[in-house]
Amino acid sequence: MKDVFKDLTVALDKPLAWQSRLVVFLAAIVLIPALFLPLWHMTFESQQYPEGLNLYIYTNDLVGGDLGNDLVEINVLNHYIGMAELKKEDFVEFKWIPMAIIIFVLLSLRTVIVGKYSTVFDEFLLLISFGAFSLWSFFHRLYLYGHNLDPKASVQVEPFTPPVYGHKMVGQFDVWSYPSAGAWCFVAFILLLLSSFIFIRSWRKSDKQSAKVM
């Protein structure tokens, strides 16, 4: 077991192979569109709204479908059940998520120039932690909206948590929540970072060949 960890430590301390540098560079490029594409998409359907009301969550904004009119309609419906208005200003996540994406892009570009495999590994762990925290923050935000209802609202409903992923009935509405294009940019970023480790084998082969010569 000690030899395994020793070999792993030695391998991670190697500079990136040129193929790995190319893959990490592609990962940085792939992540940039996440700044401009919606990360999540929620749809609210009912008999009154058979075509559905759409809400797109970007890194720094909430945007309703139908040129923003869907968000206005969603907030009107929320008012009836005593739910707080969905406002961009109330989402502190919009302040740090765009900055986090820029930081990941810059870290990747730095890795391309001077990085080692250990640098990619550290960035991967940091990204996983960021993703887990972001999903928890999203869930917590939805929980607060669905549980802090005005007791004097026109329509009384049981406290609820809108779905982070998948489908859920909320009152008379079918609510659907799924990742959108921006989230898939993150998935592609993660997969590309992981794939950069494929080329670590070339270093291990060169080390073995050097050892045989010696």
C-alpha positions as CSV (number, residue, x, y, z in Angstrom):
1,M,0.0,0.0,0.0
2,K,2.9,2.4,0.8
3,D,4.3,1.7,-2.6
4,V,1.0,2.6,-4.3
5,F,0.9,5.9,-2.5
6,K,4.5,6.6,-3.2
7,D,4.0,5.9,-6.9
8,L,1.0,8.1,-7.0
9,T,2.8,10.9,-5.2
10,V,5.7,10.7,-7.7
11,A,3.4,10.6,-10.7
12,L,1.3,13.6,-9.5
13,D,4.5,15.6,-9.0
14,K,5.4,15.2,-12.7
15,P,4.9,18.2,-15.1
16,L,1.9,17.8,-17.4
17,A,2.5,16.1,-20.7
18,W,1.7,18.2,-23.7
19,Q,-1.4,16.2,-24.4
20,S,-2.7,16.9,-20.9
21,R,-1.9,20.6,-21.2
22,L,-4.1,20.6,-24.4
23,V,-6.9,18.9,-22.6
24,V,-6.8,21.3,-19.6
25,F,-6.8,24.2,-22.1
26,L,-9.9,22.8,-23.8
27,A,-11.5,22.4,-20.3
28,A,-10.9,26.1,-19.6
29,I,-12.5,27.1,-23.0
30,V,-15.5,24.8,-22.4
31,L,-16.2,26.4,-19.0
32,I,-16.3,30.0,-20.2
33,P,-19.8,29.7,-21.8
34,A,-21.2,28.8,-18.4
35,L,-20.9,32.6,-17.6
36,F,-23.6,33.3,-20.2
37,L,-25.8,30.2,-20.4
38,P,-28.5,29.2,-17.9
39,L,-27.3,26.8,-15.3
40,W,-30.8,25.5,-14.3
41,H,-34.3,25.5,-15.8
42,M,-37.5,25.2,-13.9
43,T,-40.9,24.8,-15.5
44,F,-44.3,25.2,-13.8
45,E,-47.3,23.6,-15.5
46,S,-51.0,23.5,-14.6
47,Q,-54.4,23.5,-16.3
48,Q,-54.3,27.3,-16.3
49,Y,-50.8,27.3,-17.8
50,P,-50.7,24.2,-20.2
51,E,-47.7,25.6,-22.0
52,G,-45.9,26.1,-18.7
53,L,-44.1,29.0,-17.0
54,N,-40.3,28.9,-17.5
55,L,-37.7,30.1,-15.1
56,Y,-34.0,30.1,-16.1
57,I,-31.3,30.5,-13.5
58,Y,-28.1,32.0,-14.7
59,T,-24.8,32.5,-12.8
60,N,-25.9,36.1,-11.9
61,D,-29.6,36.4,-12.7
62,L,-33.1,35.0,-12.8
63,V,-34.8,35.2,-16.2
64,G,-38.4,34.3,-17.0
65,G,-39.5,32.8,-20.2
66,D,-41.7,34.8,-22.7
67,L,-39.3,37.8,-22.5
68,G,-39.4,37.9,-18.7
69,N,-43.1,37.8,-18.4
70,D,-43.1,34.2,-16.9
71,L,-41.1,35.4,-13.9
72,V,-43.7,38.2,-13.3
73,E,-46.5,35.6,-13.4
74,I,-44.6,33.2,-11.1
75,N,-44.2,36.0,-8.5
76,V,-47.9,36.8,-8.8
77,L,-48.8,33.2,-8.1
78,N,-46.3,33.0,-5.2
79,H,-47.9,36.1,-3.7
80,Y,-51.2,34.2,-3.4
81,I,-49.6,31.4,-1.3
82,G,-47.6,33.8,0.8
83,M,-44.2,33.0,-0.8
84,A,-41.6,35.7,-1.1
85,E,-41.0,37.3,-4.5
86,L,-38.2,35.8,-6.5
87,K,-35.7,38.7,-6.8
88,K,-32.1,38.7,-8.2
89,E,-31.0,40.9,-5.2
90,D,-31.9,38.2,-2.7
91,F,-29.5,35.6,-4.2
92,V,-26.1,36.2,-2.8
93,E,-24.9,33.3,-4.9
94,F,-25.1,35.6,-7.9
95,K,-22.2,37.5,-6.5
96,W,-19.7,34.7,-6.1
97,I,-20.6,32.1,-8.7
98,P,-19.4,34.1,-11.7
99,M,-16.2,35.0,-9.8
100,A,-15.7,31.3,-9.0
101,I,-16.0,30.3,-12.7
102,I,-13.4,33.0,-13.7
103,I,-11.1,31.7,-11.0
104,F,-11.4,28.1,-12.3
105,V,-10.7,29.3,-15.9
106,L,-7.6,31.2,-14.7
107,L,-6.4,28.3,-12.6
108,S,-6.7,26.0,-15.6
109,L,-4.8,28.4,-17.9
110,R,-2.1,28.7,-15.2
111,T,-1.9,24.9,-15.0
112,V,-1.5,24.7,-18.8
113,I,1.6,26.9,-18.5
114,V,3.4,25.8,-15.3
115,G,1.2,23.0,-13.8
116,K,1.8,19.5,-12.6
117,Y,-0.6,16.7,-12.4
118,S,-1.0,17.5,-8.7
119,T,-2.2,20.9,-9.7
120,V,-5.0,19.4,-11.8
121,F,-5.9,17.0,-9.0
122,D,-6.1,19.9,-6.5
123,E,-8.3,21.9,-9.0
124,F,-10.6,18.8,-9.5
125,L,-11.1,18.5,-5.7
126,L,-11.8,22.2,-5.4
127,L,-14.3,22.0,-8.2
128,I,-16.1,19.1,-6.7
129,S,-16.3,21.0,-3.3
130,F,-17.6,24.0,-5.1
131,G,-20.3,22.0,-7.0
132,A,-21.5,20.3,-3.8
133,F,-21.7,23.6,-1.9
134,S,-23.5,25.2,-4.8
135,L,-26.1,22.5,-5.0
136,W,-26.6,22.6,-1.2
137,S,-27.0,26.4,-1.4
138,F,-29.6,26.0,-4.2
139,F,-31.5,23.5,-2.1
140,H,-31.3,25.6,1.0
141,R,-32.6,28.7,-0.9
142,L,-35.5,26.7,-2.3
143,Y,-36.3,25.3,1.2
144,L,-36.4,28.8,2.7
145,Y,-38.7,30.1,-0.1
146,G,-41.1,27.2,0.4
147,H,-41.1,27.1,4.2
148,N,-41.3,30.8,5.1
149,L,-44.8,31.4,3.9
150,D,-47.0,34.2,5.0
151,P,-49.7,32.8,7.4
152,K,-52.1,35.6,6.1
153,A,-51.8,34.6,2.5
154,S,-55.0,34.3,0.4
155,V,-54.3,30.6,-0.3
156,Q,-53.0,28.4,2.5
157,V,-50.7,25.6,1.5
158,E,-48.4,23.2,3.5
159,P,-44.8,24.3,3.6
160,F,-42.8,22.7,0.7
161,T,-39.5,22.5,-1.0
162,P,-39.5,23.0,-4.8
163,P,-37.5,20.3,-6.5
164,V,-33.8,20.8,-7.1
165,Y,-33.9,18.0,-9.7
166,G,-36.8,16.2,-11.2
167,H,-40.5,16.6,-10.7
168,K,-42.7,17.5,-7.8
169,M,-46.3,18.5,-7.3
170,V,-46.6,21.9,-5.6
171,G,-50.3,22.8,-5.1
172,Q,-51.9,22.5,-8.5
173,F,-48.6,22.9,-10.3
174,D,-46.3,20.3,-11.8
175,V,-42.9,21.6,-11.2
176,W,-39.9,20.4,-13.2
177,S,-36.3,21.3,-12.4
178,Y,-33.3,20.2,-14.5
179,P,-29.8,21.3,-15.3
180,S,-29.4,23.5,-18.3
181,A,-26.6,24.3,-20.8
182,G,-24.4,26.1,-18.3
183,A,-24.4,23.1,-15.9
184,W,-23.4,20.8,-18.7
185,C,-20.4,23.1,-19.3
186,F,-19.4,22.2,-15.8
187,V,-19.8,18.5,-16.4
188,A,-17.7,18.8,-19.6
189,F,-15.1,20.7,-17.6
190,I,-14.9,18.0,-14.9
191,L,-14.7,15.2,-17.5
192,L,-11.9,17.0,-19.4
193,L,-9.9,17.5,-16.2
194,L,-10.2,13.8,-15.4
195,S,-9.2,12.8,-18.9
196,S,-6.0,14.8,-18.6
197,F,-4.7,12.1,-16.3
198,I,-4.8,9.5,-19.1
199,F,-1.5,10.8,-20.4
200,I,0.2,10.4,-17.0
201,R,1.0,6.9,-18.2
202,S,3.5,8.3,-20.7
203,W,5.6,9.7,-17.8
204,R,5.4,6.3,-15.9
205,K,6.6,4.5,-19.1
206,S,9.5,6.9,-19.6
207,D,10.5,6.5,-15.9
208,K,10.6,2.7,-16.3
209,Q,12.6,2.9,-19.4
210,S,15.1,5.2,-17.7
211,A,15.4,2.9,-14.8
212,K,16.2,0.0,-17.1
213,V,18.9,2.0,-18.8
214,M,20.5,2.7,-15.5
